[in-house]
Amino acid sequence: MAAPTLQQPSFLLANLKADSTTKPLLQRCQDLVKIIDEYPAKELHVIFPWLVETAFGSLDGIISGWNLRLLHSRSSEFNVVLDFLNPSGPMMKLVYKLQAEEYKYEIPVNYLPGPVKVCIQEGVLPECPLFHNKLQFPLSGLLTLNLALNPFEFFMFHFASCLVTPKSFPQGHQGSAADSAYFVLVDTYLKYFLPSEGSVPPSPFSDSRGSVTAPSPRSSSVSFAGYGVHSPSLLKHHIFHQPSVNADPAAQEIWRSETLLQMFVEIWLHHYSLEMYQKLQSPQLALLQYRLSMSSQPFAPPGSGTLHTYQEPFSPTEEHVLVVRLLVKHLHAFSNSLKPETLTSSSSSSPSAHSHAHTSPLEEFKRVVVQRFVQQKLYLFLQHCFGHWPLDASFRAVLETWLSYIQPWRYTEETPSPQPDQNRTVPDKWEPFVQENLLMYTKLFQVLLNRAVRTDLVNARNALMVFRVAKVFAQPNLAEMIQKGEQLFLEPEHVLHHRQPRGYLTPSQGGSFLSSRQRVVTDMVFRVKGHVYALEGQDCQYKQMFGSELRGAVMRLIQIIAQARQTAKRISDHSSEASANGSFLSWFGMGTAELSNPFSGAEPEESGECLKKTHEFLDRALENLCQIFKLNQGQLALLVSNLSSSQDDGNNKQLPDCIQGENGLVLTDLGRKQIISGLRRFDIQYQGDPELQPIRSYENALLVRMFYRISSLVNERFGGHMNALCSRPDLLGRLGRHYLSDLDSSSDRPTRSPASRRSSERSRRARLSLRRLASYRTLLLLLLVYALGAALSLGPVSSTLLLLTGGLLYGLLLTLCGDKLKAH
């Protein structure tokens, strides 16, 4: 179809809206490609907000857009959407075309992340450059503020918000993970705008001055309508003032990479209180406060006393966490692609202005991207998830995100070592990273311990998560790095005060190498303390990861792991016995009936194979925990053996702690903890009418229903005669009880509630049950018997008489020798 003829902008937008309800997506995208190529920016400017909303959905979630989170590779529209939204595709071409003309698009402040929104409404300008020089002041007041964003920022804001905006998806659909169009686009944008190799490709459009206009640089001191001024001396300065038009081309294009990352971080990792947000505006704020407190100088943070504590309700989805993990992994790879000479010069040069004169903006960006942009907000995001995520296996996504962040050495271009991961030593060059992220290792490990002791570790997937954490922290050299970081943080203040020289002099200026080393150690101490205070506040009570208190918590976890091992072994043994009873002899009715098997409805996690994995994961987790915390193997073996003997003596037959209620047993808090920890569990048995159990996969549904009707008619008509027969004490009575009911086994079942008492009374009545004849196993046996009879020249009647005679003799044998068989 040819592109529409030149029309007024309003008619163009109206036609596109009409086409969106009548044409398929492929044809609409083809039309849009022609419109973007042929129409001038002045007319495309009108359709751009509608087009972005059509693709990503509205910010309030009412319009779902193209449902990128539900679009999978098996869909015919998948490749169409990816091609259209590709970083070098038609949509981005439209963005650059509008960017060259310096158009602005407004977004209400109400759609910003909660802390940022309230901060602006309180009259304090956020330090993030995304929000500088962009506020539009209406006449009605601050509550209706808007942000004026350039086309690239507007596009990325909607794209990032698509992940966290609540949407009403179609029935039966859920947000997916790695194969959705949204996940693929995030990965594509990260690789394009944050390349590990090469530089960011330049934009294809230029204005009259020769290049796309980047946002204007922000001033060093910004006032916010008389509500207060941020002192630049107390605030973190952005590493890149977004460049002017005449700047170096490489520096000019880097703002897109920076904008994309800031959008992702601000929108995806936005859970924190407003008070914490004030701290996060300057990572050096807490360190500066600490230095001034050592010098006995008064200090007040900017805007103190004007902000109230604000906590935004925030519950990320599993898909959200998986996308954050993708971001973390790519940023590590992006940062680790820093050229060695850049890394060496940045670590050896002085902190003067010319120290990075020969470093490209992209390389400088790589050097600080993780610590400057991601660390603090990711820490709060993970801390929130650790504390609020359900105690189930879906926590694996959060766990792997955390483990990905604390192992940046996994995302280097170095040739992997032939040694297994657990035996691979963490290189010493990562010691500064560990120290500057100390809380990521220690505080989150402590929070994880509190989760682990409340988790069902008999479940193989939960056991795997404990093993994964223990395996990561058991890597050689990592525990020593963490301990050294803790020692630096716990360095007494008066020692630092005396150690810090009056002036730092190099050996060539008359200083000594000792003073140079003292400066390095002091800077390391300040760096670690500043990291901790920036995240937890200067009044935080730090708990050492290798201290006595946490060691006691680790011993408690080890005890729970040992208990879970014993429970998994006991369940596995019980399952093995049940499967052994259901072997060849059960084909002839001599084994345990499958209908009464208490494990017939067990969860897949309780299968024999999963229980073996549970035992393996927990065994290796115990070994790794002993290696991390230098635990005595003898004491551990004694603890496990004592626990094993105590469980074998008593807990094997004990129920969880309960109290007797009006309708039966009621769990106490101790009983719930015993079940969650895997210490005890109920002996679950089916206590309803055996005839009304769900039809199993090994039964013929038609025969089950037919035999139930036949047996019900017989029981209703001859029930009195059967009860009289079964009540006789002689041989006929015992034989009748064998064929017509199972009184002995039903009388042994414990009663749990009034309902189970009534059902047990019904099951004690003599009745005929034909359900076993509907089993495919029984039908196969009958077919084999009749085939054998035909081979021996026996007719169907003769074979039937032989079957009835054999069944009668077998029942008589069991009746006469029943006591001996039960004892056996």
VENVENJO-V492887 format. One record per residue. N is the residue number from 1. RES is the residue in one letter. SS is DSSP state (@ for helix, = for strand, . for the rest). Layout:
n=[N:N]
res=[RES:RES]
ss=[SS:SS]
This chain:
n=[1:2:3:4:5:6:7:8:9:10:11:12:13:14:15:16:17:18:19:20:21:22:23:24:25:26:27:28:29:30:31:32:33:34:35:36:37:38:39:40:41:42:43:44:45:46:47:48:49:50:51:52:53:54:55:56:57:58:59:60:61:62:63:64:65:66:67:68:69:70:71:72:73:74:75:76:77:78:79:80:81:82:83:84:85:86:87:88:89:90:91:92:93:94:95:96:97:98:99:100:101:102:103:104:105:106:107:108:109:110:111:112:113:114:115:116:117:118:119:120:121:122:123:124:125:126:127:128:129:130:131:132:133:134:135:136:137:138:139:140:141:142:143:144:145:146:147:148:149:150:151:152:153:154:155:156:157:158:159:160:161:162:163:164:165:166:167:168:169:170:171:172:173:174:175:176:177:178:179:180:181:182:183:184:185:186:187:188:189:190:191:192:193:194:195:196:197:198:199:200:201:202:203:204:205:206:207:208:209:210:211:212:213:214:215:216:217:218:219:220:221:222:223:224:225:226:227:228:229:230:231:232:233:234:235:236:237:238:239:240:241:242:243:244:245:246:247:248:249:250:251:252:253:254:255:256:257:258:259:260:261:262:263:264:265:266:267:268:269:270:271:272:273:274:275:276:277:278:279:280:281:282:283:284:285:286:287:288:289:290:291:292:293:294:295:296:297:298:299:300:301:302:303:304:305:306:307:308:309:310:311:312:313:314:315:316:317:318:319:320:321:322:323:324:325:326:327:328:329:330:331:332:333:334:335:336:337:338:339:340:341:342:343:344:345:346:347:348:349:350:351:352:353:354:355:356:357:358:359:360:361:362:363:364:365:366:367:368:369:370:371:372:373:374:375:376:377:378:379:380:381:382:383:384:385:386:387:388:389:390:391:392:393:394:395:396:397:398:399:400:401:402:403:404:405:406:407:408:409:410:411:412:413:414:415:416:417:418:419:420:421:422:423:424:425:426:427:428:429:430:431:432:433:434:435:436:437:438:439:440:441:442:443:444:445:446:447:448:449:450:451:452:453:454:455:456:457:458:459:460:461:462:463:464:465:466:467:468:469:470:471:472:473:474:475:476:477:478:479:480:481:482:483:484:485:486:487:488:489:490:491:492:493:494:495:496:497:498:499:500:501:502:503:504:505:506:507:508:509:510:511:512:513:514:515:516:517:518:519:520:521:522:523:524:525:526:527:528:529:530:531:532:533:534:535:536:537:538:539:540:541:542:543:544:545:546:547:548:549:550:551:552:553:554:555:556:557:558:559:560:561:562:563:564:565:566:567:568:569:570:571:572:573:574:575:576:577:578:579:580:581:582:583:584:585:586:587:588:589:590:591:592:593:594:595:596:597:598:599:600:601:602:603:604:605:606:607:608:609:610:611:612:613:614:615:616:617:618:619:620:621:622:623:624:625:626:627:628:629:630:631:632:633:634:635:636:637:638:639:640:641:642:643:644:645:646:647:648:649:650:651:652:653:654:655:656:657:658:659:660:661:662:663:664:665:666:667:668:669:670:671:672:673:674:675:676:677:678:679:680:681:682:683:684:685:686:687:688:689:690:691:692:693:694:695:696:697:698:699:700:701:702:703:704:705:706:707:708:709:710:711:712:713:714:715:716:717:718:719:720:721:722:723:724:725:726:727:728:729:730:731:732:733:734:735:736:737:738:739:740:741:742:743:744:745:746:747:748:749:750:751:752:753:754:755:756:757:758:759:760:761:762:763:764:765:766:767:768:769:770:771:772:773:774:775:776:777:778:779:780:781:782:783:784:785:786:787:788:789:790:791:792:793:794:795:796:797:798:799:800:801:802:803:804:805:806:807:808:809:810:811:812:813:814:815:816:817:818:819:820:821:822:823:824]
res=[M:A:A:P:T:L:Q:Q:P:S:F:L:L:A:N:L:K:A:D:S:T:T:K:P:L:L:Q:R:C:Q:D:L:V:K:I:I:D:E:Y:P:A:K:E:L:H:V:I:F:P:W:L:V:E:T:A:F:G:S:L:D:G:I:I:S:G:W:N:L:R:L:L:H:S:R:S:S:E:F:N:V:V:L:D:F:L:N:P:S:G:P:M:M:K:L:V:Y:K:L:Q:A:E:E:Y:K:Y:E:I:P:V:N:Y:L:P:G:P:V:K:V:C:I:Q:E:G:V:L:P:E:C:P:L:F:H:N:K:L:Q:F:P:L:S:G:L:L:T:L:N:L:A:L:N:P:F:E:F:F:M:F:H:F:A:S:C:L:V:T:P:K:S:F:P:Q:G:H:Q:G:S:A:A:D:S:A:Y:F:V:L:V:D:T:Y:L:K:Y:F:L:P:S:E:G:S:V:P:P:S:P:F:S:D:S:R:G:S:V:T:A:P:S:P:R:S:S:S:V:S:F:A:G:Y:G:V:H:S:P:S:L:L:K:H:H:I:F:H:Q:P:S:V:N:A:D:P:A:A:Q:E:I:W:R:S:E:T:L:L:Q:M:F:V:E:I:W:L:H:H:Y:S:L:E:M:Y:Q:K:L:Q:S:P:Q:L:A:L:L:Q:Y:R:L:S:M:S:S:Q:P:F:A:P:P:G:S:G:T:L:H:T:Y:Q:E:P:F:S:P:T:E:E:H:V:L:V:V:R:L:L:V:K:H:L:H:A:F:S:N:S:L:K:P:E:T:L:T:S:S:S:S:S:S:P:S:A:H:S:H:A:H:T:S:P:L:E:E:F:K:R:V:V:V:Q:R:F:V:Q:Q:K:L:Y:L:F:L:Q:H:C:F:G:H:W:P:L:D:A:S:F:R:A:V:L:E:T:W:L:S:Y:I:Q:P:W:R:Y:T:E:E:T:P:S:P:Q:P:D:Q:N:R:T:V:P:D:K:W:E:P:F:V:Q:E:N:L:L:M:Y:T:K:L:F:Q:V:L:L:N:R:A:V:R:T:D:L:V:N:A:R:N:A:L:M:V:F:R:V:A:K:V:F:A:Q:P:N:L:A:E:M:I:Q:K:G:E:Q:L:F:L:E:P:E:H:V:L:H:H:R:Q:P:R:G:Y:L:T:P:S:Q:G:G:S:F:L:S:S:R:Q:R:V:V:T:D:M:V:F:R:V:K:G:H:V:Y:A:L:E:G:Q:D:C:Q:Y:K:Q:M:F:G:S:E:L:R:G:A:V:M:R:L:I:Q:I:I:A:Q:A:R:Q:T:A:K:R:I:S:D:H:S:S:E:A:S:A:N:G:S:F:L:S:W:F:G:M:G:T:A:E:L:S:N:P:F:S:G:A:E:P:E:E:S:G:E:C:L:K:K:T:H:E:F:L:D:R:A:L:E:N:L:C:Q:I:F:K:L:N:Q:G:Q:L:A:L:L:V:S:N:L:S:S:S:Q:D:D:G:N:N:K:Q:L:P:D:C:I:Q:G:E:N:G:L:V:L:T:D:L:G:R:K:Q:I:I:S:G:L:R:R:F:D:I:Q:Y:Q:G:D:P:E:L:Q:P:I:R:S:Y:E:N:A:L:L:V:R:M:F:Y:R:I:S:S:L:V:N:E:R:F:G:G:H:M:N:A:L:C:S:R:P:D:L:L:G:R:L:G:R:H:Y:L:S:D:L:D:S:S:S:D:R:P:T:R:S:P:A:S:R:R:S:S:E:R:S:R:R:A:R:L:S:L:R:R:L:A:S:Y:R:T:L:L:L:L:L:L:V:Y:A:L:G:A:A:L:S:L:G:P:V:S:S:T:L:L:L:L:T:G:G:L:L:Y:G:L:L:L:T:L:C:G:D:K:L:K:A:H]
ss=[.:.:.:.:.:.:.:.:@:@:@:@:@:@:@:@:@:@:@:@:@:@:.:.:@:@:@:@:@:@:@:@:@:@:@:@:@:@:.:.:@:@:@:@:@:@:@:@:@:@:@:@:@:@:@:@:.:.:.:.:.:.:.:.:.:.:.:.:.:.:.:=:.:.:.:.:.:@:@:@:@:@:@:@:@:.:.:.:.:@:@:@:@:@:@:@:@:@:@:.:.:.:.:=:=:=:=:=:@:@:@:.:.:@:@:@:@:@:@:@:@:.:.:.:.:.:.:.:@:@:@:.:.:.:=:=:.:.:.:.:.:@:@:@:.:=:=:=:=:=:@:@:@:@:@:@:@:@:@:@:@:@:@:@:.:.:.:.:.:.:.:.:.:.:.:.:.:.:.:=:@:@:@:@:@:@:@:@:@:@:@:@:@:.:.:.:.:.:.:.:.:.:.:.:.:.:.:.:.:.:.:.:.:.:.:.:.:.:.:.:.:.:=:.:.:.:.:.:=:.:.:@:@:@:.:.:.:.:.:.:.:.:.:.:.:.:.:.:@:@:@:@:@:@:@:@:@:@:@:@:@:@:@:@:@:@:@:@:.:.:.:.:.:@:@:@:@:@:@:@:.:.:.:.:@:@:@:@:@:@:@:@:@:@:.:.:.:.:.:.:.:.:.:.:.:.:.:.:.:.:.:.:.:.:.:.:.:@:@:@:@:@:@:@:@:@:@:@:@:@:@:@:@:@:@:@:.:.:.:@:@:@:@:@:@:@:@:@:.:.:.:.:@:@:@:@:.:.:.:.:@:@:@:@:@:@:@:@:@:@:@:@:@:@:@:@:@:@:@:@:@:@:@:@:@:@:@:@:.:.:.:.:@:@:@:@:@:@:@:@:@:@:@:@:@:.:.:@:@:@:@:.:.:.:.:.:.:.:.:.:@:@:@:.:.:.:.:@:@:@:@:@:@:@:@:@:.:@:@:@:@:@:@:@:@:@:@:@:@:@:@:@:.:.:.:.:.:.:.:@:@:@:@:@:@:@:@:@:@:@:@:@:@:.:.:.:.:@:@:@:@:@:@:@:@:@:@:@:@:.:.:.:@:@:@:@:@:@:@:.:.:.:.:.:.:.:@:@:@:.:.:.:@:@:@:@:@:@:@:@:@:@:@:@:@:@:@:@:@:@:@:@:@:@:@:@:.:.:.:.:.:.:.:.:.:.:.:@:@:@:@:@:@:@:@:@:@:@:@:@:@:@:@:@:@:@:@:@:@:@:@:@:@:@:@:@:@:@:@:@:@:.:.:@:@:@:@:@:.:.:.:.:.:@:@:@:.:.:.:.:.:.:.:@:@:@:.:@:@:@:@:@:@:@:@:@:@:@:@:@:@:@:@:@:@:@:@:@:.:.:.:.:@:@:@:@:@:@:@:@:@:@:@:@:@:@:@:@:@:@:@:.:.:.:.:.:.:=:=:=:=:.:.:=:=:=:=:.:@:@:@:@:@:@:@:@:.:.:.:.:.:.:.:.:.:.:.:.:.:@:@:@:.:.:.:.:.:.:=:.:@:@:@:@:@:@:@:@:@:@:@:@:@:@:@:@:@:@:@:@:@:@:@:@:@:@:.:.:.:.:@:@:@:@:@:@:@:@:@:@:.:.:@:@:@:@:@:@:.:.:.:.:.:@:@:@:@:@:@:@:@:@:@:.:.:.:.:.:.:.:@:@:@:@:=:@:@:@:@:@:@:@:@:@:@:@:@:@:@:@:@:.:.:.:.:@:@:@:@:@:@:@:@:@:@:@:@:@:@:@:@:@:@:@:@:@:.:@:@:@:@:@:@:.]
